[in-house]
Amino acid sequence: MNASEAVSGVHRGLFIGGQWRDAEEGRTFAVDDPATGLEIAQVADASPADGRAALDAAVAAQADWAATPPRDRGEILRRAWEVVVDRTDEVAAIMTAEMGKTMTESRAEIAYGSEFLRWFAEESVRISGRYSVAPNGATRLLTLKQPVGPCLMITPWNFPLAMGTRKIAPAIAAGCTMVVKPASLTPLTMLWLADVMAEAGVPDGVLNVVTTKSTGKVMEPIIRDPRLRKLTFTGSTEVGRSLIEQSAEGLLRVSMELGGNAPFVVFDDADLDAAVDGAMLAKMRNIGEACTAANRFIVHSSVAEEFGRRLAERMGDLTVGNGLEDGVDVGPLVDADQRDTVAELVDDAVSKGATVLTGGSAPDGDGWFYAPTVLTDVSADARLLREEIFGPVAPIITFETEQEALDLANDTEYGLVAYAFTRDHARAVRVYEGLAVGMVGLNQGIVSNPAAPFGGVKASGFGREGGAEGIEEYLETKYVGIAL
């Protein structure tokens, strides 16, 4: 199967009010296969009028959807979960074709992303309030949770299913309607998911999907529309700041999952086998194109040489190629710009004295590939220690003391996730309490879990997705004072 065949059954239009429709004046844009650079689909390119129509549909559906029994909302999510799991290979091929990750990686994302549908199916019936007696005994205090209202969801290209379900599922569970704008690089997976959600029973207008290359022009009027009540975005910190400014006019509820610069700290007492296994997960999941990807490997000087050697052996043994083919470990980066950015960061580090243990270049040929790379002797002023790499590159720096490791780990504007490997339990507590991040992987290289609250601090954003906390982002608290 080639990429064009993989996406042949996907709708290419806008999904508004339960109907598939063309964009205004029939405008479209191209979706390319990153493994070849060739076009595989033309998708509707929405106008501001199309965006307004999507919000109109969400607003019109809000009251009835909020009044829908929680169990009914949960059953829809449960059915959607069953359909996604049953059709895993179908959507895995779509995802690999438009994003580049291997089929193994795509199946793993579907297992993860679909679980948000099942998790929030169960959370929908656990929305609760409380009843209490006022301290003076004169009145009764009632609190209840109600849906925020129509939401705008802007999702990224790197996890085209999971970043959608992580937002859509809690909104449906809470009783909110929504407009979803998937990334223009990878819109096909979300269009496929919209079809599945309709099949599962989501009423017309509850979920609307708008694809566009003109994100600012189409999204800003929606954000500034007084009928919108919540904005949620996953993407770069730079874009997030701009969206927050726009949201201030309407005082929207906002949740932001932004950039990362994850430290991966290996102490001298760490189990090196476990640390290298964890490093492969934390670095190479999704070709390194993940906000949770380990960006800086901070390794005690006594074990740095051995750790680097083992990691370079593992990285160097990976097979790079088209993710639709069997036996491939690492697919292409998402586009030429991303490949070039990774190359620039590596070249900058090498020009400042870094040693390449493996990789360090882009292979010849079609597609946006970059070799898995391990660097040592990385200078403190290398750009890749400050900037998010978003590619298969592991720079190693060293430390001597626990406090130095914490200082290096926290020396960034970001604070999404950190990883730490140590067998000293007391040190582990000091480290995970001292790391200025929203999540910590302790002796493990992956933290994402639908049952856990995902999110960061500092320039990595605010709000949480997943866990019991995830549904709260879509609920308002109302207090009622009851006279006796």
C-alpha positions as CSV (number, residue, x, y, z in Angstrom):
1,M,0.0,0.0,0.0
2,N,1.3,3.5,-0.9
3,A,0.4,6.7,0.9
4,S,-2.2,7.8,-1.6
5,E,-4.0,4.4,-1.3
6,A,-3.9,4.7,2.5
7,V,-5.9,7.9,2.6
8,S,-8.2,7.2,-0.4
9,G,-11.3,6.6,1.8
10,V,-11.1,9.8,3.9
11,H,-13.5,12.7,3.5
12,R,-11.7,15.8,2.3
13,G,-14.3,18.4,3.2
14,L,-15.3,20.5,6.2
15,F,-17.5,18.7,8.8
16,I,-20.1,21.3,10.0
17,G,-23.4,20.7,11.6
18,G,-23.2,16.9,10.9
19,Q,-22.7,17.5,7.2
20,W,-19.7,17.2,4.9
21,R,-19.3,20.3,2.7
22,D,-16.8,22.1,0.5
23,A,-15.0,25.2,1.6
24,E,-16.2,28.6,0.3
25,E,-15.5,28.9,-3.4
26,G,-14.3,25.3,-3.4
27,R,-10.8,26.2,-2.1
28,T,-8.4,23.3,-1.2
29,F,-4.8,22.8,-0.1
30,A,-2.4,19.9,-0.6
31,V,-1.4,17.2,2.0
32,D,2.0,15.6,1.3
33,D,3.7,12.3,2.1
34,P,6.8,13.2,4.1
35,A,8.5,10.0,3.0
36,T,8.4,11.1,-0.6
37,G,7.5,14.8,-0.6
38,L,4.6,13.9,-3.0
39,E,1.1,15.1,-2.7
40,I,-1.4,12.5,-1.5
41,A,-4.7,14.5,-1.1
42,Q,-6.4,17.9,-1.5
43,V,-8.4,19.0,1.5
44,A,-10.9,21.8,1.9
45,D,-9.3,25.2,2.8
46,A,-11.8,27.0,5.0
47,S,-12.6,30.7,4.9
48,P,-13.5,32.9,7.8
49,A,-17.2,32.5,6.7
50,D,-16.7,28.7,7.0
51,G,-15.3,29.1,10.5
52,R,-18.2,31.2,11.5
53,A,-20.6,28.6,10.2
54,A,-18.9,25.9,12.3
55,L,-19.2,28.1,15.4
56,D,-22.9,28.8,14.5
57,A,-23.4,25.0,14.5
58,A,-21.7,24.5,17.8
59,V,-23.7,27.3,19.4
60,A,-27.0,26.0,18.1
61,A,-26.3,22.5,19.5
62,Q,-25.0,23.6,22.9
63,A,-28.2,23.7,24.9
64,D,-29.5,20.3,23.9
65,W,-26.1,18.7,24.2
66,A,-25.6,20.1,27.8
67,A,-29.1,18.6,28.7
68,T,-28.2,15.2,27.3
69,P,-27.9,12.7,30.2
70,P,-24.3,12.0,31.2
71,R,-24.7,8.3,30.7
72,D,-25.8,8.9,27.1
73,R,-22.7,11.1,26.4
74,G,-20.5,8.4,27.9
75,E,-22.0,5.6,25.8
76,I,-21.3,7.6,22.7
77,L,-17.6,7.9,23.8
78,R,-17.6,4.2,24.6
79,R,-18.9,3.3,21.1
80,A,-16.3,5.6,19.5
81,W,-13.5,3.9,21.4
82,E,-14.7,0.5,20.1
83,V,-14.8,1.7,16.5
84,V,-11.3,3.3,16.7
85,V,-9.8,0.1,18.2
86,D,-11.6,-2.1,15.7
87,R,-10.3,0.0,12.8
88,T,-6.7,0.5,14.1
89,D,-4.9,-0.6,11.0
90,E,-7.0,1.6,8.8
91,V,-6.3,4.8,10.7
92,A,-2.7,3.8,11.4
93,A,-2.0,3.8,7.7
94,I,-3.7,7.2,7.3
95,M,-1.6,8.6,10.1
96,T,1.7,7.2,8.7
97,A,0.9,8.4,5.2
98,E,0.4,12.1,6.3
99,M,2.7,12.4,9.3
100,G,5.6,9.9,8.6
101,K,5.8,7.8,11.8
102,T,6.1,4.1,11.4
103,M,3.1,1.8,11.4
104,T,4.2,0.5,14.8
105,E,4.3,4.1,16.2
106,S,0.9,4.9,14.6
107,R,-0.7,1.8,16.2
108,A,0.8,2.8,19.6
109,E,-0.7,6.3,19.2
110,I,-4.1,4.8,18.4
111,A,-3.9,2.6,21.5
112,Y,-3.0,5.7,23.6
113,G,-5.3,8.2,21.9
114,S,-8.4,5.9,21.8
115,E,-8.1,5.3,25.5
116,F,-9.1,9.0,26.2
117,L,-12.5,8.1,24.7
118,R,-12.9,5.2,27.1
119,W,-11.5,7.1,30.1
120,F,-13.8,10.1,29.7
121,A,-16.8,7.8,28.9
122,E,-16.4,6.7,32.5
123,E,-15.7,10.2,33.8
124,S,-18.9,11.6,32.2
125,V,-21.0,10.0,35.0
126,R,-18.7,11.2,37.8
127,I,-19.3,14.9,37.4
128,S,-20.5,16.0,40.8
129,G,-21.1,18.9,43.2
130,R,-21.6,19.2,46.9
131,Y,-24.1,20.3,49.5
132,S,-23.3,21.8,52.9
133,V,-24.6,23.8,55.8
134,A,-23.4,27.4,56.0
135,P,-21.2,28.0,59.1
136,N,-23.9,30.1,60.8
137,G,-26.5,27.5,60.0
138,A,-28.9,30.0,58.4
139,T,-28.6,28.8,54.8
140,R,-27.6,25.8,52.7
141,L,-24.8,25.9,50.2
142,L,-25.1,24.0,46.9
143,T,-22.4,23.8,44.3
144,L,-22.9,22.2,40.9
145,K,-20.8,21.7,37.7
146,Q,-22.0,22.8,34.3
147,P,-20.4,22.7,30.9
148,V,-18.3,25.7,29.9
149,G,-20.0,26.0,26.5
150,P,-18.8,26.1,22.9
151,C,-15.0,25.4,22.7
152,L,-12.4,25.9,20.0
153,M,-9.7,23.2,19.8
154,I,-6.5,23.7,17.8
155,T,-4.5,20.5,17.5
156,P,-0.9,19.9,16.3
157,W,0.5,17.7,13.6
158,N,2.7,15.3,15.6
159,F,-0.1,13.2,17.3
160,P,-3.0,13.8,14.9
161,L,-5.4,11.4,16.7
162,A,-4.3,11.5,20.3
163,M,-4.1,15.3,20.6
164,G,-7.7,15.4,19.2
165,T,-9.2,12.7,21.5
166,R,-7.4,14.2,24.5
167,K,-9.5,17.4,23.9
168,I,-12.7,16.1,22.3
169,A,-13.4,13.3,24.8
170,P,-13.6,15.4,27.9
171,A,-15.6,18.1,26.1
172,I,-18.2,15.5,25.0
173,A,-18.2,14.0,28.5
174,A,-18.8,17.5,30.1
175,G,-21.5,18.5,27.7
176,C,-19.6,21.0,25.5
177,T,-19.9,21.5,21.8
178,M,-16.8,22.3,19.8
179,V,-15.0,23.4,16.7
180,V,-11.8,21.5,16.0
181,K,-9.0,22.9,13.7
182,P,-6.4,20.2,13.0
183,A,-2.9,21.0,11.7
184,S,-2.8,21.6,8.0
185,L,0.1,19.2,7.7
186,T,-1.9,16.3,9.1
187,P,-5.7,16.9,8.7
188,L,-6.7,13.6,7.4
189,T,-6.6,11.6,10.7
190,M,-9.0,14.2,12.3
191,L,-11.3,14.1,9.3
192,W,-11.4,10.3,9.7
193,L,-12.1,10.7,13.4
194,A,-15.0,13.1,12.7
195,D,-16.6,10.3,10.7
196,V,-16.2,7.8,13.5
197,M,-17.6,10.2,16.1
198,A,-20.7,10.7,13.9
199,E,-21.0,6.9,13.5
200,A,-20.8,6.5,17.2
201,G,-23.8,8.9,17.7
202,V,-22.4,12.4,18.3
203,P,-25.4,14.7,17.4
204,D,-25.1,17.2,14.5
205,G,-23.3,20.3,15.5
206,V,-21.6,18.9,18.6
207,L,-18.3,18.2,16.8
208,N,-17.3,20.4,13.9
209,V,-14.0,20.1,12.0
210,V,-12.6,23.0,10.0
211,T,-9.4,22.5,7.9
212,T,-7.5,25.5,6.6
213,K,-4.1,26.8,5.7
214,S,-5.1,30.3,6.8
215,T,-5.2,29.5,10.5
216,G,-4.9,33.0,11.8
217,K,-7.5,34.5,9.4
218,V,-10.1,31.7,10.2
219,M,-9.4,31.2,13.9
220,E,-9.1,34.7,15.2
221,P,-12.7,35.7,14.4
222,I,-13.9,32.6,16.2
223,I,-11.7,33.4,19.2
224,R,-13.0,36.9,19.4
225,D,-16.7,35.9,19.0
226,P,-18.5,36.4,22.3
227,R,-20.3,33.1,21.9
228,L,-17.1,31.1,22.3
229,R,-16.4,30.2,25.9
230,K,-13.2,28.1,25.8
231,L,-10.0,27.9,23.8
232,T,-7.6,24.9,24.0
233,F,-4.4,24.7,22.0
234,T,-1.5,22.3,21.7
235,G,1.6,23.7,19.8
236,S,4.4,26.1,20.1
237,T,4.8,28.6,22.9
238,E,5.1,31.4,20.4
239,V,1.8,30.7,18.9
240,G,0.3,30.0,22.3
241,R,1.2,33.5,23.5
242,S,-0.5,35.0,20.5
243,L,-3.7,33.0,21.1
244,I,-3.8,33.9,24.7
245,E,-3.7,37.6,23.8
246,Q,-6.6,37.1,21.4
247,S,-8.6,35.2,24.1
248,A,-8.3,38.0,26.6
249,E,-11.0,40.1,24.8
250,G,-13.6,37.5,25.6
251,L,-12.1,36.4,28.9
252,L,-12.1,32.8,27.6
253,R,-11.3,29.7,29.7
254,V,-7.9,28.8,28.2
255,S,-5.8,25.7,28.4
256,M,-2.4,25.6,26.7
257,E,0.0,22.6,26.2
258,L,3.0,24.3,24.7
259,G,6.7,23.7,24.0
260,G,9.1,21.6,26.0
261,N,12.9,21.2,26.6
262,A,12.8,18.0,28.7
263,P,15.9,17.1,30.7
264,F,16.9,13.4,31.0
265,V,19.0,13.1,34.1
266,V,21.1,10.0,34.8
267,F,22.8,9.8,38.2
268,D,25.9,7.8,39.0
269,D,23.9,5.1,40.8
270,A,21.4,4.6,37.9
271,D,20.7,1.2,36.4
272,L,22.3,2.0,33.0
273,D,20.4,-0.7,31.2
274,A,17.1,0.8,32.3
275,A,18.4,4.3,31.6
276,V,19.3,3.5,28.0
277,D,16.0,1.8,27.5
278,G,14.3,4.8,29.0
279,A,16.4,7.1,26.8
280,M,15.3,5.3,23.6
281,L,11.7,5.7,24.6
282,A,12.0,9.4,25.7
283,K,14.0,10.4,22.7
284,M,12.8,8.2,19.8
285,R,9.0,8.1,20.5
286,N,7.4,9.7,17.4
287,I,10.8,10.2,15.8
288,G,11.6,12.7,18.6
289,E,8.8,14.9,17.3
290,A,7.1,15.2,20.7
291,C,6.9,17.9,23.3
292,T,7.7,15.2,25.8
293,A,10.8,14.1,24.0
294,A,14.1,14.2,26.0
295,N,15.9,17.2,24.7
296,R,19.0,17.4,27.0
297,F,20.7,14.3,28.4
298,I,22.3,15.4,31.7
299,V,24.6,12.5,32.7
300,H,26.9,12.1,35.7
301,S,30.5,12.4,34.5
302,S,31.4,8.9,35.9
303,V,28.9,7.1,33.7
304,A,28.6,9.5,30.7
305,E,31.0,7.8,28.4
306,E,29.4,4.4,28.9
307,F,25.9,5.8,28.6
308,G,26.8,7.6,25.4
309,R,28.4,4.5,23.9
310,R,25.4,2.3,24.6
311,L,22.9,5.0,23.4
312,A,24.8,5.5,20.2
313,E,24.9,1.8,19.5
314,R,21.1,1.6,20.0
315,M,20.4,4.7,17.9
316,G,22.8,3.6,15.2
317,D,21.2,0.3,14.8
318,L,17.8,1.8,14.0
319,T,16.5,1.4,10.4
320,V,15.4,4.6,8.7
321,G,12.8,4.5,5.9
322,N,9.2,4.9,4.8
323,G,7.0,4.2,7.7
324,L,4.5,2.2,5.6
325,E,7.2,-0.4,4.9
326,D,8.0,-3.4,7.2
327,G,11.2,-3.4,9.2
328,V,11.5,0.4,9.5
329,D,12.2,1.8,12.9
330,V,12.4,5.6,12.1
331,G,10.3,7.4,9.6
332,P,10.8,10.9,8.0
333,L,10.3,14.2,9.8
334,V,7.1,15.9,9.0
335,D,8.4,18.3,6.3
336,A,11.4,19.9,4.8
337,D,11.4,22.8,7.3
338,Q,11.5,20.5,10.2
339,R,14.3,18.4,8.7
340,D,16.3,21.6,8.0
341,T,15.8,22.9,11.5
342,V,17.1,19.7,13.0
343,A,20.1,19.8,10.7
344,E,20.9,23.4,11.6
345,L,20.8,22.6,15.3
346,V,23.2,19.7,14.9
347,D,25.5,21.7,12.7
348,D,25.6,24.5,15.2
349,A,26.5,22.1,18.0
350,V,29.2,20.5,16.0
351,S,30.7,23.9,15.0
352,K,31.0,24.7,18.7
353,G,32.9,21.5,19.5
354,A,30.3,18.7,19.8
355,T,31.4,15.1,18.9
356,V,29.1,13.0,16.8
357,L,28.9,9.4,18.1
358,T,26.4,8.4,15.5
359,G,24.3,10.0,12.7
360,G,24.7,13.8,12.3
361,S,23.4,14.2,8.8
362,A,20.4,13.7,6.5
363,P,20.6,10.8,4.1
364,D,20.5,11.4,0.3
365,G,17.3,10.8,-1.5
366,D,13.6,11.8,-1.4
367,G,11.7,12.6,1.8
368,W,12.5,14.4,4.9
369,F,14.7,12.0,6.8
370,Y,17.4,12.6,9.4
371,A,19.7,10.0,10.9
372,P,19.3,9.2,14.6
373,T,22.1,11.2,16.2
374,V,24.0,11.2,19.5
375,L,26.3,14.1,20.4
376,T,28.8,14.5,23.3
377,D,31.0,17.3,24.4
378,V,28.1,19.7,23.7
379,S,29.0,23.3,24.4
380,A,26.8,25.2,26.9
381,D,26.0,27.8,24.2
382,A,24.8,25.3,21.6
383,R,21.3,26.2,20.4
384,L,19.9,22.7,20.8
385,L,20.3,23.0,24.6
386,R,17.9,26.0,24.5
387,E,15.6,25.2,21.6
388,E,13.2,22.3,21.2
389,I,14.9,19.9,18.8
390,F,11.8,18.0,17.6
391,G,13.9,15.3,15.9
392,P,16.0,12.2,16.6
393,V,19.0,14.0,18.2
394,A,20.3,13.3,21.7
395,P,22.9,15.8,23.0
396,I,24.8,14.7,26.2
397,I,26.2,17.0,28.8
398,T,27.7,16.1,32.2
399,F,27.4,17.1,35.8
400,E,29.2,16.3,39.1
401,T,26.7,17.0,41.9
402,E,23.0,16.5,42.5
403,Q,22.4,20.3,42.8
404,E,24.3,20.9,39.6
405,A,22.0,18.4,37.8
406,L,18.9,20.1,39.1
407,D,20.3,23.5,38.2
408,L,21.0,22.3,34.6
409,A,17.6,20.6,34.3
410,N,15.8,23.7,35.4
411,D,17.8,26.1,33.4
412,T,15.1,26.6,30.7
413,E,12.0,28.7,30.2
414,Y,10.1,25.5,29.7
415,G,8.7,23.1,32.3
416,L,6.7,20.3,30.7
417,V,8.4,17.1,31.7
418,A,11.6,15.7,33.1
419,Y,13.1,12.2,33.4
420,A,15.4,11.1,36.2
421,F,17.2,7.8,36.8
422,T,18.5,6.8,40.2
423,R,18.3,3.9,42.6
424,D,18.5,6.2,45.7
425,H,15.0,6.7,47.0
426,A,15.8,9.7,49.1
427,R,17.5,11.3,46.1
428,A,14.6,10.5,43.9
429,V,12.2,12.4,46.2
430,R,14.5,15.4,46.4
431,V,14.9,15.4,42.6
432,Y,11.2,15.1,41.6
433,E,10.3,17.7,44.1
434,G,13.0,20.0,42.9
435,L,12.3,19.7,39.2
436,A,10.4,22.7,37.9
437,V,8.1,20.8,35.6
438,G,4.5,19.5,35.5
439,M,5.4,15.9,35.0
440,V,8.3,13.6,36.0
441,G,9.2,10.2,34.6
442,L,11.1,8.5,37.5
443,N,13.2,5.5,36.2
444,Q,10.9,5.4,33.1
445,G,11.1,7.1,29.7
446,I,7.4,7.7,29.1
447,V,4.8,9.6,31.1
448,S,1.8,10.0,28.9
449,N,-1.2,8.1,30.3
450,P,-4.9,8.9,29.8
451,A,-5.5,8.3,33.5
452,A,-2.9,11.0,34.5
453,P,-3.0,14.8,34.3
454,F,-0.8,15.9,31.3
455,G,0.5,19.5,31.4
456,G,3.3,21.8,32.3
457,V,4.4,25.0,34.0
458,K,6.3,28.1,33.0
459,A,6.4,28.5,29.2
460,S,5.1,25.0,28.7
461,G,1.6,26.3,29.4
462,F,-1.2,25.7,31.9
463,G,-4.2,23.5,32.4
464,R,-4.3,19.7,32.4
465,E,-5.5,17.1,30.0
466,G,-6.3,13.5,31.0
467,G,-6.9,12.1,34.5
468,A,-9.7,13.2,36.8
469,E,-8.4,16.8,36.2
470,G,-9.0,16.7,32.5
471,I,-12.8,17.1,32.6
472,E,-12.6,20.0,35.0
473,E,-11.1,22.2,32.1
474,Y,-14.6,21.9,30.5
475,L,-16.7,22.6,33.5
476,E,-17.8,25.8,35.4
477,T,-18.7,25.8,39.1
478,K,-22.0,27.3,40.0
479,Y,-22.9,28.1,43.7
480,V,-26.5,28.4,44.9
481,G,-27.3,29.9,48.3
482,I,-30.6,28.4,49.6
483,A,-32.6,30.3,52.2
484,L,-34.4,28.4,54.9
